Amino acid sequence: MGKNKGARIIITLECLCRNSTNTTKRSSGISRYTTSKNRRNTPDRLQLKKFCSQCNKHTIFKEIK
């Protein structure tokens, strides 16, 4: 039988600079990270400050659907 899904889920974090047209971009991709969160403890969308290779600086990454 299969395991129970549990409280931890895998989420994708995407940089907020994806919509801005910044001239300091190094490549034409989208900066994304994957991580996991406990949906019982954190039901809201997650926001983390991480390094964006597009902006070449630390920016806020938001959870996407």
N, C-alpha and C positions, 0 to 999 in steps of 0.2 A: 504494500500500500504506500501511497505517497505521503510525504511529510506535510504537516500543517504549515500554512504560510507564515504564521508568526507575526510579531510586531515590527520587525525590521524590514525596510524596503529599500531598493536601490533607486536613487534619484540622480538627475542631471542638473548641474549648475552651469549657467551661461552668463557671460559678462554683459554688463549694461552698455558697453561701448559698441555693441553689434549694430546699432542703428545710427550711431553718429558717424560723420564723415571726417575723421581725424586724419591730418596729413602725416602723422608720425607712424602710420601703420607699416608693419614690416612685411606682411603677406596678406593674401585675400581670403583667409579662412575665418572660421568662427572659433573663438576660444571657449572650450567647455571642459568641465571636470565631472567625474562621476564619484559618488560617495553613497553612504547608506545612512538612514536615520530611523529612529524609533517613532512610529506613527502615533503611539499612545502618549509619549512624552512631548512630542513636537508635532501637533496637528497642523500648525500654520506652515506657510512656505518658508523655507530656510534661506538665510542670507549670510554669506561668508565673505571675508576680505581675502582674496587670493591674487597671485601674480597673473596678469594677462599678457600673453606674448604679442598680442596685437597692439596694445597701448604701451607696452614695455614698462609697466609700473603696476603697483598693487591697486586693484579696484574691487568694487563690490560685485559679487556673483550672486544671482538669484536662482532659485529653484524653478525649473520649467516643467511643464506637464509632459 
